[in-house]
């Protein structure tokens, strides 16, 4: 137990939204927007870890990229029937591009079907 007293709502700064306000805000966002936002964040993080940004190899980390691409593939696999093809198609295209970039960046490429996310998408050849 902490000796520090909990902040009262009155003590919060005017710029920092309270939990109730954040809850109301997220309640107004459709599920498809939350899913797409998470997918885009995973794609962006994977691109950075694959060295596909202007900084190139500065942040390249294929182990981290594998995790992010696999998480993206799992999310898309689980949500494809829940979001329209309008949203799903470009996300699947982006995923495939990341999987191909991973294959190209790997010194020892995975066997087809063993790359990141391929248990969800099937083998990626490139």
The 8 nearest C-alpha neighbors of each residue, nearest first, counted from 0:
[[1, 2, 3, 4, 5, 6, 7, 8],
 [0, 2, 3, 4, 5, 6, 7, 10],
 [1, 3, 4, 0, 5, 6, 7, 10],
 [2, 4, 1, 5, 0, 6, 7, 10],
 [5, 3, 2, 6, 1, 7, 0, 10],
 [6, 4, 7, 3, 1, 2, 8, 10],
 [7, 5, 10, 4, 8, 11, 9, 3],
 [6, 8, 10, 9, 5, 11, 4, 17],
 [9, 7, 10, 11, 6, 17, 12, 5],
 [8, 10, 7, 11, 6, 12, 13, 17],
 [11, 9, 7, 8, 6, 12, 13, 5],
 [12, 10, 8, 9, 13, 15, 7, 6],
 [11, 13, 14, 15, 10, 16, 9, 8],
 [12, 14, 15, 11, 16, 10, 17, 9],
 [15, 13, 12, 16, 11, 17, 10, 20],
 [16, 14, 12, 13, 17, 11, 18, 20],
 [17, 15, 20, 14, 21, 18, 13, 12],
 [16, 18, 20, 19, 21, 15, 8, 11],
 [17, 19, 21, 20, 22, 16, 23, 15],
 [20, 18, 22, 17, 21, 23, 16, 24],
 [19, 21, 23, 17, 22, 18, 16, 24],
 [22, 20, 24, 18, 23, 19, 25, 17],
 [21, 23, 19, 25, 20, 24, 26, 18],
 [22, 24, 26, 20, 21, 25, 19, 27],
 [23, 25, 21, 22, 26, 27, 20, 28],
 [26, 24, 28, 22, 27, 23, 21, 29],
 [27, 25, 23, 24, 28, 22, 29, 21],
 [26, 28, 25, 24, 29, 23, 22, 30],
 [29, 27, 25, 26, 30, 32, 24, 33],
 [30, 28, 32, 31, 27, 33, 26, 25],
 [29, 31, 33, 32, 34, 28, 35, 82],
 [30, 32, 34, 33, 29, 82, 35, 81],
 [33, 31, 35, 30, 34, 29, 36, 28],
 [32, 34, 30, 36, 31, 35, 37, 29],
 [35, 33, 31, 37, 32, 36, 38, 30],
 [34, 36, 38, 32, 37, 33, 31, 39],
 [37, 35, 33, 39, 38, 34, 32, 40],
 [36, 38, 40, 34, 35, 39, 33, 41],
 [39, 37, 35, 41, 36, 40, 71, 42],
 [38, 40, 42, 36, 41, 37, 43, 35],
 [39, 41, 37, 43, 42, 38, 44, 36],
 [42, 40, 38, 44, 39, 43, 67, 45],
 [43, 41, 39, 45, 40, 44, 46, 38],
 [42, 44, 40, 46, 45, 41, 39, 47],
 [43, 45, 47, 41, 46, 42, 40, 48],
 [46, 44, 64, 48, 42, 47, 43, 67],
 [47, 45, 49, 43, 51, 44, 48, 42],
 [46, 48, 44, 50, 45, 49, 52, 51],
 [47, 49, 59, 60, 45, 64, 50, 46],
 [50, 48, 46, 59, 47, 51, 64, 45],
 [49, 51, 55, 59, 56, 47, 48, 52],
 [52, 50, 46, 49, 55, 47, 53, 48],
 [53, 51, 55, 54, 50, 47, 46, 49],
 [52, 54, 55, 51, 50, 56, 47, 57],
 [53, 55, 52, 57, 56, 50, 58, 51],
 [56, 54, 50, 52, 53, 57, 51, 58],
 [55, 57, 59, 50, 58, 54, 49, 51],
 [56, 58, 55, 54, 59, 50, 48, 60],
 [59, 57, 56, 48, 50, 60, 47, 55],
 [60, 58, 48, 50, 56, 49, 57, 61],
 [59, 61, 48, 63, 62, 64, 58, 49],
 [60, 62, 64, 63, 65, 49, 48, 59],
 [63, 61, 65, 64, 60, 66, 48, 67],
 [62, 64, 66, 61, 65, 60, 67, 48],
 [63, 65, 61, 45, 48, 67, 66, 62],
 [66, 64, 115, 62, 68, 63, 67, 61],
 [67, 65, 69, 63, 64, 68, 70, 62],
 [66, 68, 70, 64, 69, 45, 65, 41],
 [67, 69, 71, 65, 70, 66, 115, 64],
 [70, 68, 116, 115, 72, 66, 71, 67],
 [71, 69, 67, 73, 68, 72, 74, 66],
 [70, 72, 68, 74, 69, 73, 41, 38],
 [73, 71, 116, 69, 75, 70, 74, 76],
 [74, 72, 76, 70, 71, 75, 77, 69],
 [75, 73, 71, 77, 72, 76, 78, 70],
 [76, 74, 78, 72, 77, 73, 79, 71],
 [75, 77, 73, 74, 78, 79, 72, 119],
 [76, 78, 74, 75, 79, 73, 80, 81],
 [77, 79, 81, 75, 80, 76, 74, 82],
 [80, 78, 81, 75, 82, 76, 77, 87],
 [79, 81, 78, 82, 83, 77, 76, 84],
 [82, 80, 78, 79, 83, 31, 77, 30],
 [83, 81, 79, 80, 31, 78, 87, 86],
 [82, 84, 85, 86, 87, 81, 80, 79],
 [83, 85, 87, 86, 88, 82, 79, 89],
 [86, 84, 83, 87, 88, 89, 82, 90],
 [87, 85, 84, 83, 88, 89, 82, 90],
 [86, 88, 84, 90, 89, 85, 91, 79],
 [89, 87, 91, 84, 90, 86, 85, 92],
 [90, 88, 92, 91, 87, 93, 86, 85],
 [89, 91, 93, 87, 92, 88, 94, 86],
 [90, 92, 94, 88, 93, 89, 87, 95],
 [93, 91, 89, 95, 90, 94, 88, 96],
 [92, 94, 90, 96, 91, 95, 89, 97],
 [93, 95, 91, 97, 96, 92, 90, 98],
 [94, 96, 98, 92, 97, 93, 99, 91],
 [97, 95, 93, 99, 94, 98, 100, 92],
 [96, 98, 100, 94, 95, 99, 101, 93],
 [97, 99, 95, 101, 100, 96, 94, 102],
 [98, 100, 102, 96, 101, 97, 125, 95],
 [101, 99, 97, 103, 102, 98, 104, 96],
 [100, 102, 98, 104, 99, 103, 97, 105],
 [101, 103, 99, 105, 100, 104, 108, 98],
 [102, 104, 100, 101, 105, 99, 108, 106],
 [105, 103, 101, 102, 100, 106, 49, 61],
 [104, 106, 108, 107, 102, 103, 101, 61],
 [105, 107, 108, 104, 103, 102, 109, 101],
 [106, 108, 105, 109, 102, 104, 110, 103],
 [109, 107, 105, 102, 106, 110, 103, 114],
 [110, 108, 114, 113, 111, 107, 102, 112],
 [109, 111, 113, 112, 108, 114, 122, 107],
 [112, 110, 122, 113, 123, 109, 114, 124],
 [111, 113, 122, 117, 121, 114, 110, 118],
 [114, 112, 110, 111, 109, 117, 115, 118],
 [115, 113, 109, 117, 112, 116, 111, 110],
 [116, 114, 69, 65, 117, 68, 98, 113],
 [115, 117, 69, 72, 118, 119, 68, 114],
 [116, 118, 120, 121, 119, 112, 114, 122],
 [117, 119, 116, 121, 120, 112, 113, 122],
 [120, 118, 117, 116, 121, 72, 76, 73],
 [121, 119, 117, 118, 116, 122, 72, 76],
 [120, 122, 117, 118, 112, 119, 123, 116],
 [123, 121, 112, 111, 117, 124, 120, 113],
 [124, 122, 111, 121, 125, 112, 117, 99],
 [125, 123, 122, 111, 99, 102, 112, 98],
 [124, 99, 123, 102, 103, 100, 98, 111]]
